[in-house]
């Protein structure tokens, strides 16, 4: 059961208002940002920022199965994901669940089970956890099933991706990688490649399938895009069918086409923090320096979101306020979430509170409720409540 909504005014902090950090109070009540509140919480020495909005993350998979051979109940994994996100300042997050020919935890069967578990967990959620479907392009036999799942569970975000070409390349260049990939789905390498070749033979059916899905998504109000666009032609094809979100382009050419079309470009925050792609693709910092990246996402690691913001500011690639917009206001705009992303009165009380000296996230508030409290912020909140209790006596 959710805790009650606190009503208080945060004072003494540096607050992100619009595109600038200012000294201003922030008031919350009944889950919303309001003009004023009658209880003051002194946050001198802290930043008060809009809650982080993460448009793509698969860190939840680690909570579902900490080891490939050691899965835990889906409900347990969702609890862990919820807490992990909150502890890292995330207030809204899309978990990227595959819908693929690959089988195992990427299969339609698993996706449907995950969606059902997510629906059951929703009343307990602290973070606003949502599901993004990562739809493999060669799953045309499951079109009706996919659309039924999207309707039933209110899915609002789908990303197309194609792992077939990667499988073909790995089979020649790194056969040991195919062995690992196949094992995750409970198959031998030979069985896996039989499946890959059978799917490849249906390349000609993919364009119509994607167009059918695009038309259905437009009717349902689903935002959709593509993942790992390798070149300009690929991004242009996706953009032309309405798959506007360009997630992790692997080349500058693909990103330039996306920018030309006005398609939102997403890159991984870990890429920024680590100084490059762990897959040896283009560096996020390179795209950011060319104004070819709109938003950063957690990818596989929630802590990287806030860390990436400070990295960009430290490197002079963005001001702190502009960089924070890449994980708050801009993601909200991309998904059409008018009720969050900034600290304007009338919006959801989604806050990330950061110690200026240590840069540690010490508090998160989602929808006006504390979802994470630690460090001196927790002490100050406890002291405020204690003083109020004494006054009430």
N, C-alpha and C positions, 0 to 999 in steps of 0.2 A: 504493500500500500504506500502511495506517495506521501512524503512529508508535506506539511502545510506550506503555503506560500509566505515567505517573509515579506514584510513591508519595511523598507529602510532606504536611507539616502547615503550613498558612498561619497565621502568628501576627502580632500587632500591628495587625491591621485592624479596622475596624468592620464587624460582620457582621449581616446580617438574619436574626434567629432569631424565628420566629413573627411577631408584629406589632411588634417592637422592634429597634432597632439596638443591639448590645451588643459589648463587647470579649470575644471568645471565639475559640479556635482552630478551624480547619476542617481536617479530615484527609481525604485521598483516597487510595485504593489500588484497583487492579484495576477502575477505572472507576466505583467507588462511593464514597459518603460513609461513612467509617468512624469508629470511636471514637478511633483514634490512629495516627500514622505516625512514623517515626524520623528524618525529614529535615525541618528547619524552613526555611521561606521567609519572611523578614521582609517583611510588607506594611504596615508603618506608613505612614500617609498615604493609605490606600486603603479603599474599600468593597468588601466581598465580598458579592455579591447572588446570588440564584437566577438561573439562566440564563433569558433572555427566551423566552417562548412566544408566537409570533405566529399568530393564528388566521385571518388573511386578509391576503394581500399580492399585488399584481400588479406589483411592481417587476421581477420576473423577465422581464416582457415587454420591458423596455428592454434586457436582456441578450440576449434572443433576436433583437431587431431594434432596434439603437440608433437607426436611422431607419426609417420605414415602408417605404422602398424598398431597405433594406440589411439583409436578414436574414442571420443567421449560423447555423451548424449548431446544432441543439438541444443537443448535448453541450457545445459551447462556452458556450452560454448558461447551462446548468446549473452549470458550473464557476464562472462569474462570479457567479451568484446565491448559490452556496454561500459564496464568499469574502466577498461583500457582506454577507450575513447575519452571518457570524462576526465580521467587523470591527465590527459594531454590537451585539455582545453577544447575538445571537440563537442559541439552541441547538436550538430546535424551531420549524419554520415550515410553514404550509400555503400553497402557491402556488395562487392562485385562477384556474383555467383554465375558460374559458367552454365551454359546450356549447349552441350556439345556431343559429337559423335564419339568422343574419346572414352566415355564410360567412367566408372568410379565416381568420385566426388564431383565430376564435371558432367555427369549424365543428366538427362531430363528427369529420371526417377529420383536422383538425389536432389535436384533443384526443387522438385515438387515437395519433397519431404522437408527441405529447408524452408520453403515458403510457408508451409503449414506450421512449422515450429515457430517461425517468426511471427505469424499471426497470433499464435497462442501466447507468445511472450509479450506482445505489444502492450497489454495493460500494466506490465511491471516496468516498462522501459524508463530509464532515466534520460539517456541520450535519445534523440530522435533518429533511431536507426531505420534506414530504408534499404531496399534491395535494388541493385542494378543487375539486369540480366546481360551477361556477356554471351551473345548468340553467335555460335559458329556458322559460317556462311553455307556450310554443306549439311544443314539439318532440315532439308526441305520435307522429309517424310514426317516431321513433327510440327508442321506449320499450325494446324488446327489446335493441337495440344498446347503449343506455346501461347497462342492467342487466348486460349481458354484460361491458362494460368495467369496471364497478364490481367485479364478482366477480373478473375476471381479475387486476386490479391492486390489489385489497384497499383500495379507496377507502373512507375512514371518515367523510367529511364532504361534504355536498351542500347548496348554498344555491339556493333558487328566486329568480329575478328575471324581470321583465317589462319589456322595453325598447320594446314596441310603442306604448304610449301616448305615450312620449317621442318616438318617431319621428313620430307623427301630429301632435303639438304643434309639433315643430321644422319640419315641412314647411310649416306656415303662418307660424310666427313667425320662424324663422331658416332659410330654405331653403339658405343657404350651408353650414350645419352638416350638412345631409343630403348635400350634395355631398362633403364631407370624409368622412363616415361611409361613403357608398357606395364612394368611391375605395379605402378601406381593404380592402374586400371585392372589389375588381375589377369594380364595377358602375357604371353611370350612375345619376344620381339617379332617373330615371324607372323604371329596372329595380328599384332598391331599393324604391321606393314600391309597385310592383306586388307585390313579395314581402310587404311590410308589410300591404297590404290583403288579400291572400290569407290571411295568417296570422290577421288580425283576424276574418275570416269564420268562423273555427273557435273562437271564444271559448267556445261552448257545450260543446266537447269538453274544455276545460281542467280543470274540476273533477274529472271522472272520472280523467283522466290523473294528476293530482297525488295523488289518493287511491290509485291503483294503485301509484305510486312510493312513497308513504308506507308502504303495507303491506309492500312489498318491502324498504324500508330498515329497517323494524322487525325483519324476519326476519334481515337481514344485519348488524344491529348498527350501522347507519350513523346518525350524528348529522346532523340536517338542520334547516333554518330558511329564512328569507327575507331579501331584501335591499331596502333603500329603501322600507319600508312607509310609505305616505303618510298613512294615517289609521287610526282605531281599528278600523273594520270590517275593513280588510285584515289587520291584525295578528291580530284575533280569528279570522278564517277560517283563517289559517295555523296558529295555535296549536291550533285544534280538530282539525286533521288530524295533529298531532304535530310540525309544523315549528316547534319551540320557540325556536331561536336567532333573535333579532331583530337583524339586522345593519344598521347605519346607518339607523335610523328617521329620517324627514325631518320629523317633527312631534312635539310634546310629547304630543299625544293618542295617537299610536301607541305611544310609549314608556310612557305611563301604563298602557295596556292590558297591555303586555308585563310591566310591573312587577307589576300586579295578578295576572296568571296565573303569576308566578314564572318568566317566560321570560328567559334571559340576554340582556342588551342589550350590543351591541358598537358602539363608535364609533372613528373614525379618529384616531390619534395626531397626524397632521399638522393636523387640525382644532384640536386643543388648542394646538399650538405656534404656529400661524399666527393664532390668535385667532378662528377661525370657519371655516365651510365654504367650500371653493373653488367649490361649486355653489350657494351662497346658501341652503342648508338650515339647519336648527337647529344652533346651536353646541354642540359636545360639552361645553364647560364649563358650559353651562346645564343640560344633563341631569345632569352630575356633581353640580352644586350641589343638585339635586333628588333625589339618590340614585336616578337613573334611568339609570345606566350601570355595567355590571359589569366590562367589560374594554376595553382599548384595543388596536388592531391597527395594523400598519404602513401599510395601505391601499396607498400607492404609493411609500413612502419609509422604508426601515429606520431611518435615524438618528433619525427622529421618536419612536420608541418610548421610548428613555431620556430624550430631551429633554422629552417630554411629562410624564414623572414629575417632573422637576425644576421644570417650569413649574407644575404643580399644587401642588407643595410651596411654591414661591416665592409663589404667589398665595393660599396659605392654604386652598385647596379640599380638600386632603388632606395628611396627614402623609407624609413621604418613604416610610416603611415601608408605609403603606396604599396609596399611589399605585403603588409597585413591585408590590404584590400584583395590581394590575390588568393587569400584563404577565407575571405568573409564576404565582402560586398559583391565582388565579381562572380563567385560561384552562385550567390543568391540570384543575381541577374540572369545568369545562364539558365538556371532552372525555373525562373519566373517566380521566385519566392519573395513576394513583396512584403512579407511580415517579419523579415529578419535580415541580417547581414550588416546592419548599421545600428548605431545607438540613438536612433531618433525616437522621440516620444510617440507612443502608439504602437510600437513594434514589440515583438516578443522580448522578454527579458532574458536574452542569451548573452552571457558575459564570460570572458576569459581574463583572469586576474593574475598578473605576473610580477614577481619581485624584480625591481629594476636592477639591483646589484647582482643577483645570482642568475637572473633570467629564467628562473624556475616558475612553472605554473603552480600556484598555491591554491587556486580556487576556480571552480567552474560552476556557472549557473545556467541551467537550460529550462526555458519556459518559466523562469521565476523561482525555480527550486534549486537548492544546492545539490550538485551531483558529485562534487569533489571539493574537499577542504583539507588543507594540511598546513604545516609551518605556522608562521606568525599570524597569517590571516585567520586560521582556525582559532588561535588564542584570542584574537580580537573579537571574533564573532561570539565566542564563549563568554568573554568579559561583558560584551554588550547585553547578552541574554541574562547574565547573572545580575547586572545592574537593574535591568527591567524587572526581574523577579523581586529584588529587594524593594524597589519602588512600589511594586504592586502590593507588597505586604504592609 
